[in-house]
């Protein structure tokens, strides 16, 4: 195992049904993971070979508190942070991930996102993109390699994923280290759950790999949710993202605590 990075998987008890699929797909598609994999959650689930260590923080803790506890429990300089609803859909290219880790160290990056989302990063000569500080979603929980101390500092100032991403994106103006992203999707996952509901892509990847999705526990989004999301996508396509998020932050719009591991 590499001693310079760990995989940290953020979860909670309410997402146990999703976590078991995360574990099964990690074992299938990343059997040669070279890093210690640390699961952080509320109550320790049944042991799984997908996780080398479990940090159980107890009930009543929020997403950021649990992340801080996990980061303080490990001593590596870098972490690859994942959420429990990031389900692998294809084999992970481990040599590529290791090259990206080496690149993050070489550049002393604060974060190197392994997916070009959002796509508005500034192109660099080294083939990566760079996100300007204090712009919408320059901070994101999407799969990426983090400087552990930088991530720990951001997590200490947040409570929910919402705060971490939306407020954190406008709290890094003084950070000298770069916020980077790859120009192609280099970590093959689907964001399987949104606002507590299964996404079609999540159900599809589970079923294609022989995993049973319990739609009675967590169903597909109702029409009302899909309409709202379609409207939001239209607004974001027309109005600059940074302006929208600044207004949302000022109004506290959407600041509902999300205890699970997923992005929002």
C-alpha positions as CSV (number, residue, x, y, z in Angstrom):
1,X,0.0,0.0,0.0
2,X,1.1,3.5,-0.8
3,X,1.7,5.6,2.4
4,X,1.3,9.0,0.8
5,X,-2.5,8.8,0.1
6,X,-5.7,7.2,1.5
7,X,-9.2,6.9,0.0
8,X,-11.8,8.4,2.3
9,X,-15.4,7.4,1.7
10,X,-18.0,9.6,3.3
11,X,-21.2,7.9,4.3
12,X,-23.9,7.8,7.0
13,X,-26.4,5.3,8.4
14,X,-29.2,6.5,6.1
15,X,-27.3,5.5,3.0
16,X,-26.4,2.0,4.1
17,X,-28.4,0.6,1.1
18,X,-26.2,2.6,-1.3
19,X,-23.0,1.9,0.6
20,X,-23.3,-1.9,0.1
21,X,-23.4,-1.3,-3.7
22,X,-20.5,1.1,-3.5
23,X,-18.5,-1.7,-1.7
24,X,-19.4,-4.4,-4.2
25,X,-18.5,-2.2,-7.2
26,X,-15.2,-1.1,-5.6
27,X,-14.2,-4.7,-5.1
28,X,-15.1,-5.5,-8.7
29,X,-13.7,-2.5,-10.5
30,X,-10.8,-1.5,-8.3
31,X,-9.3,-4.7,-6.8
32,X,-5.8,-3.3,-7.0
33,X,-6.5,-0.1,-5.1
34,X,-3.1,0.9,-3.7
35,X,-4.3,3.0,-0.9
36,X,-5.8,2.4,2.5
37,X,-9.6,2.8,2.2
38,X,-11.2,4.5,5.2
39,X,-14.9,4.5,5.6
40,X,-16.3,7.4,7.7
41,X,-19.9,7.0,8.9
42,X,-22.1,7.1,12.0
43,X,-22.5,3.4,13.0
44,X,-20.0,0.8,11.7
45,X,-21.6,-1.5,9.2
46,X,-20.9,-5.2,8.8
47,X,-17.2,-5.7,7.9
48,X,-16.4,-5.5,4.2
49,X,-13.1,-6.2,2.4
50,X,-13.8,-3.0,0.4
51,X,-12.8,-1.0,3.5
52,X,-9.5,-1.3,5.4
53,X,-10.7,0.9,8.3
54,X,-14.0,2.3,9.6
55,X,-14.2,5.5,11.5
56,X,-17.6,5.4,13.3
57,X,-18.5,8.9,14.6
58,X,-21.8,8.1,16.3
59,X,-25.3,9.5,15.7
60,X,-25.9,13.3,15.8
61,X,-22.8,14.2,13.9
62,X,-23.0,16.1,10.6
63,X,-21.2,15.4,7.3
64,X,-18.3,17.8,8.0
65,X,-17.8,16.7,11.6
66,X,-17.4,13.1,10.4
67,X,-15.0,14.1,7.7
68,X,-12.9,16.1,10.2
69,X,-12.7,13.1,12.5
70,X,-11.6,10.8,9.7
71,X,-9.0,13.2,8.4
72,X,-7.6,13.6,11.9
73,X,-7.3,9.8,12.2
74,X,-5.0,9.4,9.2
75,X,-1.5,10.9,8.7
76,X,-1.0,10.7,4.9
77,X,-0.4,14.0,3.0
78,X,-3.1,13.4,0.4
79,X,-6.5,11.8,0.3
80,X,-8.8,10.7,-2.5
81,X,-12.2,11.7,-1.2
82,X,-15.3,9.8,-2.5
83,X,-18.9,9.8,-1.5
84,X,-20.9,6.6,-0.9
85,X,-23.1,7.2,-3.9
86,X,-20.2,7.5,-6.4
87,X,-20.6,4.0,-7.9
88,X,-17.9,2.7,-10.1
89,X,-19.1,1.6,-13.6
90,X,-15.8,0.5,-15.1
91,X,-12.3,-0.6,-14.0
92,X,-10.2,2.1,-12.4
93,X,-6.9,2.9,-14.2
94,X,-4.7,2.6,-11.2
95,X,-1.5,3.7,-12.9
96,X,-3.3,6.8,-14.1
97,X,-4.5,7.6,-10.6
98,X,-1.0,7.2,-9.3
99,X,0.3,9.6,-12.0
100,X,-2.3,12.1,-11.0
101,X,-1.2,11.8,-7.4
102,X,2.4,12.4,-8.3
103,X,1.3,15.4,-10.4
104,X,-0.7,16.8,-7.5
105,X,2.4,16.5,-5.3
106,X,4.7,18.0,-8.0
107,X,2.4,21.0,-8.4
108,X,1.6,21.3,-4.7
109,X,-2.0,21.4,-5.6
110,X,-4.8,21.9,-3.1
111,X,-7.1,19.7,-5.1
112,X,-6.9,17.8,-8.4
113,X,-10.4,16.8,-9.5
114,X,-10.5,13.6,-11.6
115,X,-13.4,14.8,-13.6
116,X,-13.9,18.0,-15.7
117,X,-17.0,19.3,-13.9
118,X,-17.7,22.2,-14.2
119,X,-16.0,22.5,-17.6
120,X,-15.2,26.2,-17.3
121,X,-11.7,25.7,-15.9
122,X,-8.8,27.6,-17.5
123,X,-6.7,25.3,-19.8
124,X,-3.1,24.9,-18.7
125,X,0.0,23.9,-20.7
126,X,0.3,20.6,-18.7
127,X,-3.0,19.4,-20.0
128,X,-5.0,20.1,-16.8
129,X,-7.6,22.8,-16.1
130,X,-7.4,25.3,-13.3
131,X,-10.4,26.8,-11.4
132,X,-10.1,30.5,-10.4
133,X,-10.5,31.0,-6.7
134,X,-13.8,32.3,-5.4
135,X,-15.9,31.0,-8.3
136,X,-18.9,28.7,-8.1
137,X,-17.9,25.1,-7.4
138,X,-14.2,25.7,-7.6
139,X,-14.6,23.6,-4.4
140,X,-16.5,20.3,-4.9
141,X,-16.8,16.9,-3.4
142,X,-16.6,15.3,-6.8
143,X,-13.9,12.6,-6.9
144,X,-10.5,14.1,-6.6
145,X,-7.2,14.1,-4.8
146,X,-6.8,16.6,-2.0
147,X,-4.0,18.0,0.1
148,X,-5.2,16.6,3.5
149,X,-4.4,19.7,5.5
150,X,-6.2,21.9,3.0
151,X,-9.3,19.7,3.0
152,X,-9.2,19.5,6.8
153,X,-9.3,23.3,7.0
154,X,-12.2,23.6,4.7
155,X,-14.2,20.9,6.5
156,X,-13.7,22.5,9.9
157,X,-15.6,25.6,8.6
158,X,-18.6,23.7,7.3
159,X,-21.5,21.5,8.5
160,X,-23.1,20.1,5.4
161,X,-21.9,19.3,1.9
162,X,-23.9,22.3,0.8
163,X,-21.9,24.6,3.0
164,X,-18.6,22.9,2.1
165,X,-19.1,23.4,-1.6
166,X,-21.1,26.6,-1.8
167,X,-19.5,28.6,1.0
168,X,-16.1,26.9,0.6
169,X,-15.9,28.0,-3.0
170,X,-15.8,31.7,-1.8
171,X,-13.5,31.2,1.2
172,X,-10.3,30.3,-0.7
173,X,-9.3,33.7,-2.2
174,X,-6.1,33.7,-0.2
175,X,-5.1,30.2,-1.0
176,X,-1.8,30.1,-3.0
177,X,-2.2,26.4,-4.1
178,X,-4.0,25.6,-7.3
179,X,-7.5,24.0,-7.7
180,X,-7.1,21.7,-10.7
181,X,-9.1,19.3,-12.7
182,X,-8.5,16.8,-15.5
183,X,-9.8,17.6,-18.9
184,X,-11.4,14.1,-19.3
185,X,-13.3,11.9,-16.9
186,X,-10.5,9.8,-15.4
187,X,-12.3,8.2,-12.5
188,X,-15.2,6.1,-13.9
189,X,-18.1,6.6,-11.5
190,X,-21.7,7.6,-11.7
191,X,-23.3,10.0,-9.2
192,X,-26.0,7.5,-8.3
193,X,-28.3,9.3,-5.9
194,X,-29.6,12.9,-6.0
195,X,-31.6,14.5,-3.2
196,X,-32.2,11.1,-1.7
197,X,-33.5,9.5,-4.9
198,X,-31.9,7.0,-7.2
199,X,-30.8,8.4,-10.5
200,X,-31.4,6.3,-13.6
201,X,-27.6,5.9,-14.2
202,X,-27.2,4.6,-10.6
203,X,-29.9,2.0,-11.0
204,X,-28.5,1.0,-14.4
205,X,-25.0,0.4,-13.2
206,X,-26.3,-1.7,-10.3
207,X,-28.5,-3.9,-12.4
208,X,-25.8,-4.4,-15.0
209,X,-23.6,-5.7,-12.3
210,X,-26.2,-8.0,-10.7
211,X,-26.9,-5.8,-7.7
212,X,-30.5,-5.5,-6.5
213,X,-31.8,-1.9,-5.9
214,X,-34.4,-1.6,-3.2
215,X,-36.7,1.0,-4.8
216,X,-39.1,0.6,-1.8
217,X,-36.5,2.1,0.4
218,X,-35.2,4.8,-2.0
219,X,-37.2,5.4,-5.1
220,X,-36.7,7.4,-8.3
221,X,-37.3,11.2,-8.2
222,X,-40.9,12.3,-8.5
223,X,-42.0,14.4,-11.4
224,X,-41.9,17.6,-9.2
225,X,-38.2,17.1,-8.4
226,X,-37.3,16.5,-12.0
227,X,-39.1,19.6,-13.1
228,X,-37.3,21.7,-10.5
229,X,-34.0,20.3,-11.5
230,X,-34.7,20.9,-15.2
231,X,-35.6,24.5,-14.4
232,X,-32.4,25.0,-12.3
233,X,-30.3,23.5,-15.2
234,X,-31.9,26.0,-17.6
235,X,-31.1,29.0,-15.2
236,X,-27.5,27.9,-14.7
237,X,-27.1,27.6,-18.5
238,X,-28.2,31.2,-19.0
239,X,-26.9,33.1,-15.9
240,X,-23.3,32.9,-14.7
241,X,-22.9,30.2,-12.1
242,X,-20.8,32.4,-9.8
243,X,-23.6,35.0,-9.6
244,X,-26.2,32.4,-8.9
245,X,-24.3,30.8,-6.1
246,X,-23.4,34.1,-4.5
247,X,-27.1,35.0,-4.4
248,X,-27.9,31.5,-3.0
249,X,-25.3,31.9,-0.3
250,X,-26.5,35.3,0.6
251,X,-30.1,34.1,0.9
252,X,-29.2,30.7,2.4
253,X,-31.2,29.1,-0.4
254,X,-31.2,25.3,-0.4
255,X,-29.2,25.1,2.9
256,X,-30.9,21.9,4.0
257,X,-28.6,19.6,5.9
258,X,-27.7,16.5,3.9
259,X,-26.3,13.8,6.2
260,X,-25.4,11.3,3.5
261,X,-22.2,11.0,1.6
262,X,-23.5,12.1,-1.8
263,X,-22.7,15.4,-3.4
264,X,-25.9,17.3,-2.7
